[in-house]
Amino acid sequence: MKYVSEFRDPQLAQQLAQAMANEVHPDRLYRFMEFCGGHTHALARYGVLDLLPSQVQMIHGPGCPVCVLPIGRIDMAIEVARRPGVILASYGDTLRIPASKGLSLMGARAQGADVRVVYSVDDALQLARTWPDREVVFLAIGFETTTPPTAVAIQTARREGLRNFSVLCNHVLTPAAMHAILDQPEPVALDGLVGPAHVSTIIGSRPYEVFASDYHLPVVIAGFEPLDVMQAVLMLIRQVNEGRAEVENEFTRAVNREGNARAIALTDEVFALRDQFEWRGLGSMPHSALRLGDRYADMDAELRFALSTRVVPDHPRCECGPILRGHKRPQDCVLFGTICTPDQPTGACMVSSEGACAAHYRYGRHQADEVAA
Ligand code: SF4
């Protein structure tokens, strides 16, 4: 399959593994954070971790949109879904995120709330057209990649005069989370960052330059295929060995420095920066998320339904917070694989395939680690 098989070629993978083994210094550790959940998934699914030299340690970052959504935001969605006449629409994974009182959106649906799974925001718009006497609320989540489609839907609703469509907006911003990781009171030791793939197609490589200049941290933007990630790790090893800290782009087939100007303009037109936003594991961060801009405030579900933000602690034994901050690994959680599984998740990191716990569980990373130990 052209454009896929080339990036999964076992022989090339072996060559890259050999190059890494040749170039790492045997007496030092190379600690790289894969910020994006898609990379976490690729590392586990394709066995890339087994091909890395023992000196290279991959640390999961907070780049899974389902994982970083805190309980309080799910509680808000449940609250609005329970209002008479409301249809709440969102992606399947979102429905399974554990919320307060043992509930989730799926649980709320079992109790009678009208919660629907959609595959795109367009499906939610179609619900609004089909049910003109109901209020359709789209629970929007995701980083910069999913924001432009939400913006298009909002503009379409306005153009069509759909007054029964609104958005509960949870779109968050990647560079803000990177700053939070690097500025946390007990920072995790890092030698480099694997920059996100899809997000970078929208925002370009330029927003990462501050991490190279101000934190002296190498950044390599990588695609999602296994050889993409391996090539990016090799590029990071070379930067570390040469004492360089630059933004390099392994994913040149899709990412440039400036990003997608149309998508950025569309986002700026429809959304505005929030002063503060709560992230799971990272706490409240200024200017780290988006709300609907003033021109579209009538389609902001938080305003339309007078929803208030709340802060709700995670399950006391769930380690999602430290995992999202890079301090712990999934197998450090006592609930991992026993009480907490993809079928019965206790924490958000076990819900989506991009979550660190789900990726490790599904692809047996925890078993591989036990065998190695
Ligand atoms: S195993 Fe479950 S409870 Fe533990 S950190 Fe992961 S998601 Fe949270």
Boltz pocket constraint, residues with backbone or C-beta under 6 A from the ligand:
constraints:
  - pocket:
      binder: B
      contacts: [[A, 317], [A, 318], [A, 319], [A, 320], [A, 323], [A, 330], [A, 333], [A, 334], [A, 335], [A, 336], [A, 337], [A, 340], [A, 341], [A, 345], [A, 346], [A, 347], [A, 348], [A, 349], [A, 350], [A, 351], [A, 357]]
      max_distance: 6.0
